[in-house]
Amino acid sequence: MNLASRLAAVALVSLFATGTAFAQTAAPAAKTDPAATTDKKAPKERSAESLDCSKQADAKGLKGKDRKKFRRECMKEAKAGTAAPADKK
């Protein structure tokens, strides 16, 4: 046997040896939680203050930056224990 045929034989044997090692790996376990497969992140529960501030913003017809600003101020006041902010426009 010459050097090239020996190298070819070694390469062939190593391919068979590594192929069986990879073939015997276990499959990943299936997820048992059906909610985890449908949603990666579950939405957070919103507080009563958050819902109330959103309803007030909807009633005023606020959108975009104005809505975010209103909700931020409303949430600060709600957490501080005061009433919702009056319309500042």
N, C-alpha and C positions, 0 to 999 in steps of 0.2 A: 504494500500500500504506500502510495506516495503522500506527501504532506497535504496536498489539496484534498484528497479523498478522506484523509483522517479529520481534517477540519470540517468538512461537510458532514461527516458522520457525527462528530461531536455536536455540531450545531443542530442537527436533526434530533438527536437524543435530548438535548437541552430543551428544545421546543416541546417535545412530548412531555417531558418532566414538568415544565412550568405550566403547560396546558392543563394537566390533571390537578395541579395545586389550585389553580384558579377555578376549575370546574367544581371543586368541592366546597366552595364558600357558601355559607347559608344566605338565603334571601332575606332582605330586611323585613322586620316584623310589620304587619299591617296595622294601621292606626285603628283603634277601637272606638274612638270618639267621633261620631258622624259630624258633629258641629265643627270640629277642627279641620275636617276635610273641605267643608264648604266655605268657611270664613277663616282667614288667617288671624284677623284681629276682631274680637267681639266688640261691638260699640259699648262705650261706657254708659252706665246709668246716669241720667241727668238729674240734677237736684231740682227741688221744687222752685228754688230761686232762679235757676237757669231757665226753666220752662216759663216761669212768670215773666222774666225779662225778655225772652224771645217773643212771647205773646204781645207784650207792650211794644216791642220794636215792629212787629207785624202790623199792629193797629195803627202805628204812626207811618207805616209804609216805608220804613228805612231800609236801605240796601247798601251793600259794599262797606266802605270805610266808615260811613256814618253809623251803620248798624253795629259794626264792631265796637266803635267808640261808645255808643249808647249802652250796649250790653256790658262792656267792661266797667263803665261807671255804675250801672245798675247793680252789677254783681258786688262791687265794692260796698255800695250802700246797703245792699241786702245782707251782706255778711256782717256789716257794722251794726245792723239792727234798725236802720232807719227806713223810711218809705222810699219808694222808687223815685228817681230824679224827675223833676218836672221838665217839660219841653223847653229847651234853651234857645229855640229859634225865634 
